[in-house]
Amino acid sequence: MSDHSSYLAPGMRVEHPGQPEWGVGQVQSNIGGKITVNFPEAGKVVIDASRVMLMPVFDP
């Protein structure tokens, strides 16, 4: 698993840098570098962490 994605845990909120129109998604799982995220505008998407670096979203 990529070091930059190893901290992503279920419940965390993230954005896909290449798909901002998908909105802020919630991590469902992170297994072996495959991260499942539920995005409001795209539904459930499995992302390969070796190819895409999801950006965490922190509430103020």
N, C-alpha and C positions, 0 to 999 in steps of 0.2 A: 504494500500500500504506500502511496506517496506520502511523504512527511507532511506536506501542506494540507492534506485532507484527513489525516489520522485523528484530528481533534473534532471532526464533524460528527455529532451524535444525534440520535433521534430527538426530535423536538426543536432543534436549532433552526433558525430562519436564515435563508440564503438567497442570493440572486445569482443568476447565470449571466456572466459578463457579455456574452454574445447574443443573449435573448432578453433584453430588458423588458420587452412587452409581455413576457410571461408573468411578471410581477414577482413578489417575494414568496418563495416557497418554503415548505417545512420539510426537513430531513425526516424520512421514514426509517431508513436503515443505511448502514455503511459497512459493507462486507467485502473484504478483499479488494478495496479500491473501487468498487461499484457502489455508487451512492444513489439511492432511490429518493426522489424529492417529489412532493405533491405541490405543483404550482397552480395558482388560481385560474390562470388563463391557458394552461397547457395540460393540466391533469398530472398523472403520475408519469415521471420520466426517470429512466435509469441513466446515470451519467458515469462515464469512465474518468476517474480522477486523474489518470495519467495524461488525459487529453484536455480536460477542462478544469480550471481552478475556480471553484465556486467562491463567491464573496460573502462572508458572514454579514448578517444584518443585526445590529444591536439596538434595542429600544433605548431611547434617551432616558 
